[in-house]
């Protein structure tokens, strides 16, 4: 009887020890980002991207698995926005004059909070392979329009003498020959207006991180921004309510339970 009890105790201790070692090994693999046949339910990432509207943007994204191959996503992006007809000019009649964008009424900056779904199209077979995902998002456009201010040349009444004043750009009064250059970006920031709208996005991303709890991806896609009224961007070009842009984004992040 004693021998049976002793054997049982020894086997129990050995089993517990083996289980503890296995658990420890699993935790080590988790910390090292190795595959232990588990599903990381959450992920967070930041991104930087260039876009066809002539600039760049930053993004933050948070995702949570609905099931193994689908995630619910939240994102917020911030980017500048340029009109395709913007052309930089310089007043050649005055020395040391500064460049300006003739006809530009406002500088635009966009913030996009939105929600979406990300579907896994092809799963990684190992850490050196690539996972392909398709996403779509919808959300709000909060577009900040800051008026453009220019340095304007004014005659003083004396021959060959001029003064320079800072004025909000007026296409009926300001021309290439009386504009000295662009004023400080911060001039007129208190007159910034917000134009709300909606956006939609589709994207393909290619995730290539060498750790299962890491996130590195290249994403490319298209965004449509739509507004209930025309945005006052340029004085001598047709302004629009709907804008389409393409983008290319680099993403870094991590996954967790």
C-alpha positions as CSV (number, residue, x, y, z in Angstrom):
1,X,0.0,0.0,0.0
2,X,2.8,2.4,0.9
3,X,4.7,1.6,-2.3
4,X,1.5,2.4,-4.4
5,X,0.9,5.7,-2.5
6,X,4.6,6.6,-2.9
7,X,4.5,5.9,-6.7
8,X,1.3,7.9,-7.1
9,X,2.8,10.9,-5.3
10,X,6.0,10.7,-7.4
11,X,4.0,10.4,-10.6
12,X,1.9,13.4,-9.6
13,X,4.9,15.5,-8.8
14,X,6.5,14.6,-12.1
15,X,3.3,15.4,-14.0
16,X,3.0,18.8,-12.3
17,X,6.7,19.5,-13.0
18,X,6.3,18.6,-16.6
19,X,3.1,20.7,-16.9
20,X,4.9,23.6,-15.2
21,X,7.8,23.3,-17.6
22,X,5.5,23.1,-20.6
23,X,3.6,26.2,-19.4
24,X,6.9,28.0,-18.8
25,X,8.0,27.0,-22.3
26,X,4.7,28.3,-23.8
27,X,5.1,31.6,-21.9
28,X,8.6,31.9,-23.2
29,X,7.4,31.3,-26.8
30,X,4.7,33.9,-26.3
31,X,7.2,36.5,-25.1
32,X,9.4,35.7,-28.0
33,X,6.5,36.0,-30.5
34,X,6.7,32.3,-31.5
35,X,3.7,30.4,-32.7
36,X,2.0,28.4,-29.9
37,X,-1.3,27.8,-31.8
38,X,-3.1,30.6,-30.1
39,X,-5.1,33.5,-31.4
40,X,-4.0,37.0,-30.4
41,X,-7.4,38.8,-30.0
42,X,-6.1,42.4,-30.1
43,X,-3.7,44.4,-32.1
44,X,-2.7,48.1,-32.2
45,X,-0.5,49.9,-34.8
46,X,0.7,53.2,-36.0
47,X,1.4,54.1,-39.6
48,X,2.9,56.7,-41.9
49,X,1.8,57.1,-45.5
50,X,2.1,59.2,-48.6
51,X,-0.9,60.0,-50.7
52,X,-1.8,61.3,-54.2
53,X,-3.1,64.6,-52.8
54,X,0.4,65.8,-52.6
55,X,1.5,65.1,-49.0
56,X,1.7,62.6,-46.2
57,X,-0.3,61.4,-43.1
58,X,-0.1,59.6,-39.8
59,X,-2.5,57.0,-38.5
60,X,-3.4,54.9,-35.4
61,X,-5.4,51.7,-35.7
62,X,-6.9,49.3,-33.1
63,X,-8.3,45.9,-34.0
64,X,-10.1,43.1,-32.3
65,X,-10.9,39.6,-33.7
66,X,-14.6,38.8,-34.5
67,X,-13.4,35.3,-35.4
68,X,-10.2,33.8,-36.6
69,X,-10.1,35.5,-40.0
70,X,-12.0,38.8,-39.4
71,X,-11.3,41.8,-37.2
72,X,-13.3,44.8,-36.2
73,X,-11.2,47.9,-36.6
74,X,-11.1,51.5,-35.4
75,X,-8.7,54.0,-36.9
76,X,-7.9,57.7,-36.8
77,X,-5.8,59.4,-39.5
78,X,-4.4,62.9,-39.9
79,X,-3.1,64.3,-43.1
80,X,-2.6,67.5,-45.2
81,X,-4.4,68.0,-48.5
82,X,-3.4,69.9,-51.6
83,X,-5.3,70.9,-54.7
84,X,-3.7,69.3,-57.9
85,X,-3.6,72.8,-59.5
86,X,-1.4,74.4,-56.9
87,X,1.7,76.0,-58.5
88,X,4.4,77.8,-56.6
89,X,5.3,81.2,-57.9
90,X,7.8,84.0,-57.1
91,X,7.5,87.7,-57.8
92,X,10.5,88.3,-60.1
93,X,10.2,92.1,-59.9
94,X,11.4,92.3,-56.3
95,X,14.6,90.9,-54.8
96,X,14.4,88.5,-51.9
97,X,10.7,87.9,-52.6
98,X,9.2,84.6,-51.2
99,X,7.4,81.8,-52.9
100,X,3.6,81.6,-52.8
101,X,0.8,79.5,-54.2
102,X,-1.2,81.9,-56.5
103,X,-4.9,81.4,-56.3
104,X,-4.9,79.3,-53.1
105,X,-7.7,80.4,-50.8
106,X,-7.2,78.0,-47.8
107,X,-4.8,75.4,-46.5
108,X,-6.5,72.1,-45.6
109,X,-5.8,69.5,-42.9
110,X,-8.0,66.4,-42.5
111,X,-8.7,64.2,-39.5
112,X,-10.6,61.0,-40.2
113,X,-12.0,58.9,-37.3
114,X,-13.6,55.7,-38.7
115,X,-14.5,52.0,-38.2
116,X,-14.1,49.1,-40.4
117,X,-13.6,45.4,-41.0
118,X,-10.4,43.6,-41.9
119,X,-10.6,40.1,-43.5
120,X,-7.7,37.7,-43.8
121,X,-7.3,36.4,-47.4
122,X,-4.2,34.4,-47.1
123,X,-2.7,33.2,-43.8
124,X,1.0,32.9,-42.9
125,X,2.4,29.4,-43.3
126,X,5.5,30.4,-41.2
127,X,7.2,33.4,-39.9
128,X,9.0,34.1,-43.1
129,X,5.8,34.2,-45.2
130,X,3.3,37.0,-45.9
131,X,-0.3,37.4,-44.7
132,X,-2.6,39.2,-47.1
133,X,-5.6,41.1,-45.8
134,X,-8.4,43.2,-47.2
135,X,-10.0,46.0,-45.3
136,X,-12.8,48.5,-45.7
137,X,-13.6,51.6,-43.6
138,X,-16.2,54.3,-43.3
139,X,-16.2,57.4,-41.0
140,X,-16.2,61.1,-40.6
141,X,-14.1,63.8,-42.3
142,X,-13.2,66.7,-40.1
143,X,-11.5,69.1,-42.6
144,X,-9.8,72.2,-41.2
145,X,-9.6,75.1,-43.6
146,X,-7.2,77.8,-42.6
147,X,-7.3,81.0,-44.8
148,X,-4.1,81.9,-46.7
149,X,-2.4,85.1,-45.8
150,X,0.1,86.9,-48.1
151,X,2.6,89.7,-47.8
152,X,1.3,92.4,-50.2
153,X,3.4,95.2,-51.8
154,X,1.8,98.7,-51.4
155,X,3.2,101.9,-52.9
156,X,3.9,104.6,-50.3
157,X,3.4,107.6,-52.6
158,X,7.2,108.2,-53.0
159,X,8.9,107.0,-56.2
160,X,10.4,103.5,-55.9
161,X,9.3,103.2,-52.3
162,X,7.0,100.4,-51.1
163,X,5.6,99.0,-47.9
164,X,4.7,95.4,-47.2
165,X,1.4,94.5,-45.4
166,X,0.1,91.1,-44.4
167,X,-3.4,90.5,-45.8
168,X,-5.8,87.6,-46.3
169,X,-5.6,86.5,-49.9
170,X,-8.3,88.3,-52.1
171,X,-8.3,87.1,-55.7
172,X,-10.0,90.4,-56.7
173,X,-7.2,92.6,-55.3
174,X,-4.0,90.5,-55.2
175,X,-2.1,89.6,-58.3
176,X,1.3,88.1,-59.0
177,X,2.9,91.5,-59.4
178,X,1.8,92.9,-56.0
179,X,2.4,89.7,-53.9
180,X,5.7,89.7,-52.2
181,X,5.3,86.2,-50.7
182,X,3.5,83.9,-48.3
183,X,2.9,85.1,-44.8
184,X,3.5,83.0,-41.7
185,X,1.5,79.8,-41.6
186,X,0.1,80.8,-38.2
187,X,-1.3,84.0,-39.5
188,X,-5.1,83.6,-39.7
189,X,-5.2,80.3,-37.7
190,X,-7.9,81.8,-35.5
191,X,-10.1,82.1,-38.6
192,X,-9.9,78.3,-39.3
193,X,-13.2,76.7,-40.2
194,X,-14.2,73.0,-40.0
195,X,-15.9,71.4,-42.9
196,X,-17.5,68.0,-41.9
197,X,-17.9,65.2,-44.4
198,X,-17.8,61.4,-44.8
199,X,-15.1,59.1,-46.1
200,X,-14.9,55.5,-47.4
201,X,-11.8,53.4,-47.9
202,X,-10.7,50.1,-49.3
203,X,-7.2,48.6,-48.7
204,X,-5.0,45.6,-49.2
205,X,-2.2,45.0,-46.6
206,X,0.7,42.7,-46.6
207,X,1.9,41.7,-43.1
208,X,5.4,40.3,-42.9
209,X,6.5,40.5,-39.2
210,X,8.9,37.8,-38.1
211,X,7.2,37.6,-34.7
212,X,3.7,36.3,-34.3
213,X,2.9,38.9,-31.7
214,X,4.5,41.7,-33.8
215,X,3.0,43.6,-36.7
216,X,4.8,45.0,-39.7
217,X,2.8,45.7,-42.9
218,X,2.7,47.5,-46.2
219,X,-0.8,48.8,-47.1
220,X,-2.1,50.3,-50.3
221,X,-5.6,51.5,-51.0
222,X,-8.0,54.3,-52.1
223,X,-9.9,56.8,-50.1
224,X,-13.0,58.8,-51.1
225,X,-13.8,62.0,-49.2
226,X,-17.3,63.5,-49.8
227,X,-18.7,66.8,-48.5
228,X,-22.2,68.4,-48.5
229,X,-20.8,71.5,-50.2
230,X,-17.9,72.6,-52.4
231,X,-14.6,73.2,-50.5
232,X,-13.1,76.6,-51.1
233,X,-9.6,75.6,-52.2
234,X,-8.6,77.6,-55.2
235,X,-9.8,80.9,-56.7
236,X,-9.3,80.2,-60.4
237,X,-10.1,76.4,-60.6
238,X,-13.2,74.4,-60.3
239,X,-13.6,73.3,-56.7
240,X,-15.1,70.0,-55.7
241,X,-17.2,68.2,-53.2
242,X,-15.8,64.7,-53.8
243,X,-12.1,63.8,-53.8
244,X,-10.4,60.5,-54.5
245,X,-6.9,59.7,-53.5
246,X,-4.5,56.7,-53.5
247,X,-2.0,56.0,-50.7
248,X,0.9,53.8,-49.7
249,X,1.4,53.2,-45.9
250,X,4.0,51.6,-43.7
251,X,2.6,50.0,-40.5
252,X,4.2,48.9,-37.2
253,X,2.5,47.5,-34.2
254,X,1.9,44.5,-31.8
255,X,-0.7,41.9,-30.9
256,X,-1.9,40.7,-27.5
257,X,-4.6,38.7,-25.8
